[in-house]
Amino acid sequence: MGLGKRERTSVGAVDMKEKKTISPLRRILVNCTAQVNEYGACVAAKVPEVERDMCLKEFLALKTCMQNTINVFNFLLIYSSGERCNIWSFGFAVCMIRLKIQDNLRKMAWKASSSQASVGGLGSGALSHVFIQYPPLRCNIPGSRGFYYDDGNKLLISPTSDQIFSWKTAPFSPLAAPITDSITEGPICSVRFSLDEKIIAVQRSNISIQFWHRETEETFTHRCKSESESILGFFWTDCPSCDIVIVKTSGLDLFAYDSTPKSLILVETKKLAVSWYVYTHESRLILLASGMQCKTFHGFQLSSAGIIRLPKFEMVMAKPEANSKPVLASEDVYIVTVYGRIYCLQVDRVAMVLHSYRFYRDAIIQQGSLPIYSSKVAVSVVDNVLLVHQVDAKVVILYDIFADSRAPISAPLPVLLRGFQRSDISNSRPSTKESESSEASDSNDNEAIIYGADWTFLVPDLICDVANKLLWKIHLDLEAISASSSEVPLVLEFLQRRKLEANKAKQLCLAITQTMILEHRPITVVAKAMDVLVTSYSLSLKTGSYFKGIKTERIPSSVPNVSGPGQATGVFTSRTDGKSVQHEPATRVNSVSFSRPSTYSSSETEDNCSFEPSKISSNDTQFVGGKVDASAESSTTDNPLNASVSEQQKSQLTSPAISPDEMYRSVFAPIEEEMTVEPSYLVAIILEFFRCANLERVKVHPSLYVLTIQLLARSEQYAELSLFIINKVIEPSKEVALQLLESGRQSLQIRKLGLDMLRQLSLNHDYVLLLVQDGYYLEALRYARKHKVTTIRPSLFLEAAFTSNDSQHLAAVLRFFSDFIPGFRSTSDFFTYYNVLNEMSSSVTA
């Protein structure tokens, strides 16, 4: 229980810091109380609907008041950091200092959800960007001794005195049934299954680990040889040289599992003083803390490529007092994997910030920090988006580290529960069972609790409700996130990086692009949006993600084991310093002042977690002006130091990238059909699309060129159309040539361009046919003879010659086919027109 005292001291220090931080803001709000109330009431009144620039008038009034108040520049420096300051960034600041707005939002969100007979079930228009879906996975086992999370196999484990119950969490299913294994009675410190799930390892004490073979039920126990050292934990690995790693206070012992004598064979020992450690199977990375303040770290990566030792490094810690030296706790350090890159995130409770460290092959580099606003912070990673849960404020803040900004991507809002139907059980059951009805009602109410005191966040996207024995999966509401910002290019960039819901992201991108054009946004803004979409599609073609399905790894490994103390990332587990505690439901998240790698992930599935060279600028993919520097693609795909391949759920659609054909069918064609946009404006937008496609060397669908010709012809811009054809802005094709001929009915110059295009494309049949239709049948005959066109029926030429009422021309055509088509003189066409020619000659003679 000593840890509890230390945590209370730390929290006290945090509270003092928080008071010092927010007191100037409170003084600001004294002068702006009326504006705060008006803005909060306006936002609350609009719940659950969320609109772009919602309550803008009231917000601007609040902003003006705050700007005219003393210390406002400190406010802007703290909360804006030089970034764009829109309606949501101010809402973020207000929410973090617990203004009335936050209270109104929370109350109104609950009121709205209750009125709809559900908790948080507000749909995509609800005031939420993150939600958990009802029902959860229920893990209520009588006699349970707590929960452990095995991130190597993605198993939630609940042992009893003589049994182990395990649930598969990937793919997540609320109806998943537990698998039961029998064990002998005894104390349990941690539990892990081997990666092939044939062996169960149970740490019984700080000196022994017991192993069970699930098929043969044979067992043996491994014990420390020295009494001076103790076991902090263990984990299974896919390293070629060893099967299991035991972490002790004296360092690491690497063992190979020998199935014949049922024993462990020592492969290698790494001597180090260890206070505690952090390990995740996803990254295959273990960090060993040492020193008086536990801020000195040694790191090892044990992957299928072998064992790699990282340089020793120290984490930054602020000092609360001159003579005080805070000790870094294991629960304040986490390893996360985002976009295939490995980061270590450290909570500095004194400075109230999250420090971020990125791992490269030869260095560990601090990459900035993020402020935190709660004494309890938790982290989740959903589809490479970092979710920072401010537990005290009961809101979550989203960060996308691919963006060149430390600003959150949306407003801080609570996690909502969707799909839960609140039923009045007491009225629906007989009065003789009132007690049972009450218990059932209480159980339902407990399942509807958001940010419960016993919530434990398991990275990347799970929440374990220890008290109610429930497991939730976290989801992003892409539609709500998209609606929360008016900066369309940034929204499109965000959506194009999403993989788990690629189809939804694609449909949102199409809808946003169409809406942007219908709203007649400035061409410069639309051009940036087109640049984003075309660049994403081009990159998806290069990586193959547009065509290939997302593969699922046989051994799941996407949930990092971020419990500092426990060996199985336990919800209840043992500390690696030997003290038994219950894990806090808080997980401290990332700090991201990351250098901007790329607008889109260069890895097909963002699976590979790897170290990179320490020269960040030369190894990160850079996105400038809509282009991706492909030099960074090797950062995740070609890196030989792969940490793991995290499991991704199979998806019918592998990428949200949008092809030119889809752009035509879903954006441009519907807009043209509705005739809601001026042709000249739509042409300008399409030309921007052509420009982007040309830069990325992406082939444009011919139908889009045809549409451009139609729009220009409709507005009689024949001169511009001629220039586009001559300069090949509109690429030649059969469809384009035929449309030019169609549009050329009003302009001979355009029709001539169409004929010339057919000839240039060697579409000889169509060219000859059109010459005949235009009455140039003799020229058509010469062209057909020269280019050996034999696919056109002679009757067409003969009919054209007959229509001209020129017997000499008809005689010439007959002679041509008689000389060049064998057997033509015996055909019906020859006899028919030969007789016609004789009649014409007779009439001339008469």
Long-range contacts (C-beta under 8 A, 24 or more apart in sequence): 2-579, 3-329, 3-575, 3-579, 3-581, 4-581, 6-327, 6-329, 7-329, 7-584, 10-326, 10-349, 11-349, 11-375, 13-320, 13-349, 13-350, 14-349, 14-350, 14-352, 14-375, 15-375, 17-350, 17-351, 17-352, 18-352, 18-373, 18-375, 21-352, 22-97, 24-71, 24-74, 24-75, 25-75, 25-93, 25-97, 26-97, 27-69, 27-70, 27-71, 28-66, 28-69, 28-70, 28-71, 28-72, 28-75, 29-97, 29-99, 31-65, 31-69, 32-62, 32-65, 32-66, 32-69, 35-61, 35-62, 35-65, 36-62, 36-94, 36-99, 36-100, 36-101, 37-100, 38-62, 39-101, 40-99, 40-100, 40-101, 40-103, 40-104, 40-105, 41-104, 43-91, 43-101, 43-104, 43-105, 44-101, 44-104, 44-105, 44-107, 44-108, 45-108, 47-105, 47-108, 47-109, 47-111, 47-112, 47-127, 48-109, 48-112, 48-113, 48-122, 48-123, 48-125, 48-126, 48-127, 49-125, 50-125, 50-126, 50-127, 50-480, 50-483, 50-484, 51-483, 52-483, 52-485, 52-486, 53-87, 53-486, 54-87, 55-87, 56-87, 59-87, 59-90, 59-91, 62-90, 63-90, 66-90, 78-371, 80-407, 81-406, 81-407, 83-405, 83-406, 83-407, 84-407, 84-487, 86-485, 86-486, 86-487, 88-408, 88-410, 88-411, 88-484, 88-485, 89-407, 89-408, 91-411, 91-412, 92-397, 92-408, 92-411, 92-412, 95-393, 95-395, 95-411, 95-412, 96-373, 96-390, 96-393, 96-412, 97-373, 98-393, 102-393, 102-395, 105-413, 105-414, 106-394, 106-414, 109-414, 109-416, 113-416, 114-422, 117-421, 117-422, 118-417, 118-418, 118-419, 118-420, 118-421, 118-422, 119-416, 119-417, 119-420, 119-422, 119-448, 119-450, 120-415, 120-416, 120-417, 120-418, 120-420, 120-450, 121-416, 121-417, 121-418, 121-419, 121-420, 121-421, 122-416, 122-418, 123-418, 124-477, 124-479, 124-480, 125-479, 125-480, 125-483, 126-416, 126-418, 126-477, 126-480, 127-413, 127-416, 128-413, 128-414, 128-415, 128-416, 128-477, 128-480, 129-396, 129-398, 129-410, 129-411, 129-413, 129-476, 129-477, 129-480, 129-481, 129-484, 130-382, 130-387, 130-396, 130-398, 130-413, 130-415, 130-416, 130-474, 130-475, 130-476, 130-477, 131-415, 131-416, 131-417, 131-418, 131-474, 131-475, 131-477, 132-415, 132-416, 132-417, 132-418, 132-463, 132-472, 132-473, 132-474, 132-475, 133-418, 133-419, 133-472, 133-473, 133-475, 134-417, 134-418, 134-419, 134-420, 134-447, 135-174, 135-419, 135-420, 135-447, 136-174, 136-447, 136-465, 136-470, 136-471, 136-472, 137-167, 137-169, 137-172, 137-173, 137-174, 137-176, 137-470, 137-471, 137-472, 138-174, 138-469, 138-470, 139-165, 139-167, 139-178, 139-469, 139-470, 139-471, 140-469, 141-165, 141-178, 141-469, 144-469, 145-188, 145-572, 146-466, 146-570, 146-571, 146-572, 146-573, 146-582, 147-464, 147-466, 147-469, 147-570, 147-571, 147-572, 148-190, 148-191, 148-192, 148-566, 148-568, 148-569, 148-570, 148-571, 148-572, 148-573, 149-458, 149-462, 149-464, 149-559, 149-561, 149-563, 149-568, 149-569, 149-570, 149-571, 150-191, 150-192, 150-193, 150-568, 150-569, 151-280, 151-281, 151-282, 151-557, 151-559, 151-560, 151-561, 151-568, 151-569, 152-192, 152-193, 152-195, 152-235, 152-236, 152-281, 152-555, 152-557, 152-561, 153-193, 153-195, 153-197, 153-555, 153-556, 154-556, 154-557, 154-558, 154-559, 154-647, 155-193, 156-464, 156-471, 157-191, 157-568, 158-469, 159-183, 159-188, 159-191, 159-202, 161-185, 164-191, 164-200, 164-202, 166-193, 167-471, 169-462, 169-471, 169-473, 169-559, 170-556, 170-558, 170-559, 170-647, 170-649, 171-649, 172-462, 172-473, 181-212, 181-214, 182-217, 183-210, 183-212, 184-210, 184-219, 186-210, 189-567, 189-573, 189-574, 189-580, 190-233, 190-234, 190-566, 190-567, 190-568, 190-570, 190-573, 190-574, 191-568, 192-234, 192-235, 192-236, 192-567, 192-568, 193-236, 194-236, 194-243, 194-244, 194-257, 195-236, 195-237, 195-238, 195-555, 196-555, 199-257, 201-234, 201-236, 201-244, 203-231, 203-233, 203-234, 203-567, 203-574, 205-231, 206-230, 206-231, 206-232, 206-578, 207-231, 209-234, 209-246, 211-262, 213-259, 213-262, 218-262, 219-262, 220-262, 220-263, 222-246, 222-255, 222-263, 222-264, 224-248, 226-250, 230-578, 232-274, 232-276, 232-277, 232-567, 232-576, 232-577, 232-578, 233-277, 233-279, 233-565, 233-566, 233-567, 233-574, 233-576, 234-567, 235-279, 235-281, 235-286, 235-561, 235-567, 237-284, 237-302, 237-303, 238-284, 238-303, 238-304, 238-555, 239-284, 239-302, 239-303, 239-304, 239-306, 239-307, 240-304, 240-306, 241-267, 241-268, 241-306, 241-307, 242-267, 242-268, 242-302, 245-286, 245-302, 247-274, 247-277, 247-279, 247-286, 247-288, 247-567, 247-576, 248-274, 249-273, 249-274, 249-275, 250-274, 251-288, 252-286, 252-288, 252-300, 254-302, 254-307, 270-300, 272-298, 274-576, 275-576, 275-577, 276-330, 276-564, 276-565, 276-575, 276-576, 276-577, 277-330, 277-564, 277-576, 278-330, 278-333, 278-334, 278-335, 278-561, 278-562, 278-563, 278-564, 279-335, 279-561, 280-335, 280-336, 280-337, 280-459, 280-560, 280-561, 280-562, 281-557, 281-559, 281-560, 281-561, 281-644, 282-337, 282-557, 282-558, 282-559, 282-560, 282-609, 282-643, 282-644, 282-646, 283-335, 283-337, 283-342, 283-560, 283-609, 283-643, 283-644, 284-609, 284-643, 284-644, 285-335, 285-342, 285-359, 285-643, 287-333, 287-335, 287-344, 289-328, 289-330, 289-333, 292-325, 292-327, 293-317, 293-325, 293-326, 293-327, 293-328, 294-327, 294-328, 294-329, 294-330, 295-328, 299-359, 299-364, 301-611, 301-641, 301-643, 303-641, 303-642, 303-643, 303-644, 304-642, 305-640, 305-641, 305-642, 308-611, 308-641, 310-359, 310-364, 310-611, 311-362, 311-363, 311-364, 313-357, 313-364, 315-346, 315-355, 315-357, 316-346, 316-348, 316-355, 316-366, 317-348, 317-350, 318-348, 318-350, 318-351, 319-350, 320-350, 326-350, 329-564, 330-563, 330-564, 330-565, 330-575, 330-576, 330-577, 331-563, 331-564, 331-565, 331-583, 331-584, 331-586, 331-588, 332-564, 332-588, 333-564, 333-588, 334-379, 334-459, 334-560, 334-562, 334-587, 334-588, 334-589, 335-560, 335-562, 336-379, 336-381, 336-386, 336-459, 336-460, 336-560, 336-562, 336-589, 336-590, 337-381, 337-560, 337-609, 337-643, 337-644, 337-646, 338-381, 338-384, 338-386, 338-401, 338-590, 339-384, 339-401, 339-402, 339-497, 339-597, 339-601, 339-603, 339-606, 339-636, 340-601, 340-603, 340-606, 340-607, 340-608, 340-609, 340-610, 340-635, 340-636, 341-597, 341-609, 341-610, 341-612, 341-635, 341-636, 342-609, 342-610, 342-611, 342-643, 343-367, 343-590, 345-379, 345-588, 345-589, 345-590, 345-591, 346-588, 346-591, 347-372, 347-377, 347-588, 349-375, 353-591, 354-388, 354-588, 354-589, 354-590, 354-591, 355-591, 356-590, 356-591, 356-592, 356-593, 356-594, 358-594, 358-616, 359-611, 360-611, 360-612, 360-613, 360-614, 360-616, 361-611, 361-612, 361-613, 361-614, 361-641, 362-613, 362-614, 363-614, 365-614, 365-616, 367-591, 367-592, 367-593, 367-594, 367-595, 368-406, 368-591, 368-592, 368-593, 368-594, 369-591, 369-593, 370-399, 370-406, 370-589, 370-590, 370-591, 370-592, 370-593, 372-588, 376-584, 376-585, 376-586, 377-586, 377-587, 377-588, 377-589, 378-455, 378-457, 378-585, 378-586, 378-587, 378-588, 378-589, 379-457, 379-459, 379-587, 379-588, 379-589, 379-590, 380-457, 380-459, 380-460, 380-461, 380-462, 380-463, 380-474, 380-587, 381-459, 381-460, 381-461, 382-460, 382-461, 382-474, 382-475, 382-476, 382-500, 383-476, 383-498, 383-499, 383-500, 383-501, 384-497, 384-499, 384-601, 384-606, 385-409, 385-476, 386-589, 386-590, 386-592, 387-474, 387-589, 388-589, 388-590, 389-415, 389-451, 389-457, 389-586, 389-587, 389-589, 391-451, 391-455, 391-585, 391-586, 394-450, 394-451, 398-476, 398-481, 399-590, 399-592, 400-494, 400-497, 401-590, 401-592, 401-594, 402-493, 402-497, 402-596, 402-597, 402-598, 402-599, 402-600, 402-601, 403-490, 403-493, 403-494, 403-596, 404-596, 406-592, 406-593, 409-481, 409-485, 409-494, 410-480, 410-481, 410-484, 410-485, 411-484, 414-450, 414-451, 415-450, 415-451, 415-474, 416-450, 417-448, 417-450, 420-447, 420-448, 422-448, 443-468, 452-585, 453-585, 454-585, 455-585, 456-571, 456-583, 456-584, 456-585, 456-587, 457-585, 457-586, 457-587, 458-559, 458-562, 458-569, 458-571, 458-587, 459-559, 459-560, 459-562, 459-587, 460-558, 460-559, 460-560, 461-559, 462-559, 464-571, 466-571, 466-572, 466-582, 466-585, 476-500, 476-501, 478-504, 478-505, 478-508, 479-504, 479-508, 482-508, 482-512, 488-512, 488-513, 488-516, 488-521, 488-525, 488-528, 488-529, 489-525, 489-528, 489-529, 489-531, 489-532, 492-529, 492-532, 492-533, 493-532, 493-599, 493-600, 495-656, 496-532, 496-533, 496-536, 496-599, 496-600, 496-656, 496-657, 497-599, 497-600, 497-601, 498-656, 499-550, 499-605, 499-606, 499-648, 499-651, 499-654, 499-655, 499-656, 500-648, 500-649, 500-651, 502-651, 502-653, 502-654, 502-655, 502-656, 503-651, 503-652, 503-653, 503-656, 505-656, 506-653, 506-656, 506-657, 506-658, 506-662, 509-533, 509-656, 509-658, 510-658, 510-662, 510-663, 510-666, 510-667, 513-663, 513-667, 514-666, 514-667, 514-670, 514-671, 517-667, 517-671, 517-677, 517-682, 517-685, 518-671, 518-676, 518-677, 520-677, 520-681, 523-681, 523-684, 523-685, 523-688, 526-685, 526-688, 527-688, 527-691, 527-692, 528-626, 530-685, 530-688, 530-689, 530-692, 531-625, 531-626, 531-692, 532-599, 532-626, 533-657, 533-658, 533-663, 533-692, 534-626, 534-689, 534-692, 534-693, 534-695, 534-696, 534-698, 535-599, 535-600, 535-623, 535-626, 535-627, 535-628, 535-692, 535-696, 536-599, 536-600, 536-656, 536-657, 536-658, 537-657, 537-658, 537-659, 537-660, 537-696, 537-698, 538-628, 538-696, 538-697, 538-698, 539-600, 539-602, 539-628, 539-630, 539-657, 540-655, 540-657, 541-698, 542-630, 542-633, 543-602, 543-603, 543-604, 543-633, 543-637, 544-604, 545-604, 545-605, 545-654, 545-655, 545-657, 546-654, 546-655, 546-657, 546-659, 547-654, 548-604, 548-654, 549-650, 549-651, 549-652, 549-654, 550-605, 550-648, 550-649, 550-650, 550-651, 550-654, 551-605, 551-648, 551-650, 552-647, 552-648, 552-649, 552-650, 553-607, 553-645, 553-646, 553-647, 553-648, 556-646, 556-647, 557-644, 557-645, 557-646, 557-647, 558-646, 558-647, 558-648, 562-587, 595-620, 596-620, 596-622, 596-623, 597-621, 597-622, 597-632, 597-635, 598-622, 598-623, 598-628, 598-629, 598-632, 599-623, 599-628, 600-628, 601-636, 602-628, 602-630, 602-632, 602-633, 602-635, 602-636, 602-637, 603-633, 603-636, 603-637, 604-637, 604-654, 605-648, 606-636, 606-646, 606-648, 607-644, 607-645, 607-646, 607-648, 608-636, 608-637, 608-639, 608-642, 608-643, 608-644, 608-645, 609-642, 609-643, 609-644, 609-646, 610-635, 610-636, 610-639, 610-641, 610-642, 610-643, 611-639, 611-641, 611-643, 612-639, 626-692, 626-695, 627-695, 627-696, 659-701, 660-689, 660-693, 660-698, 660-699, 660-700, 660-701, 660-704, 661-701, 661-703, 663-689, 663-701, 663-704, 664-701, 664-703, 664-704, 664-707, 668-704, 668-707, 669-703, 669-707, 672-707, 672-710, 672-711, 679-711, 679-712, 679-714, 679-715, 680-715, 680-717, 682-711, 683-708, 683-711, 683-712, 683-717, 686-711, 687-729, 690-729, 690-730, 700-731, 702-731, 702-733, 702-734, 702-735, 702-736, 703-735, 705-730, 705-731, 705-733, 705-735, 705-736, 705-739, 706-735, 706-736, 706-739, 709-736, 709-739, 709-740, 709-743, 710-739, 710-743, 713-743, 713-746, 713-747, 713-750, 716-746, 718-746, 718-747, 718-749, 718-750, 721-750, 722-749, 722-750, 722-753, 725-753, 725-757, 726-753, 732-757, 732-760, 732-761, 733-761, 734-758, 734-761, 734-763, 734-766, 737-761, 737-763, 737-766, 738-766, 741-770, 764-789, 765-789, 765-791, 765-792, 768-792, 769-796, 772-796, 772-797, 772-800, 775-800, 775-804, 777-801, 777-804, 777-809, 777-813, 778-809, 778-812, 778-813, 781-813, 781-816, 785-816, 785-820, 794-821, 794-824, 794-827, 794-829, 795-829, 798-829, 798-833, 802-833, 802-836, 805-840, 807-837, 807-840, 807-841, 807-844, 810-836, 810-837, 810-840, 811-837
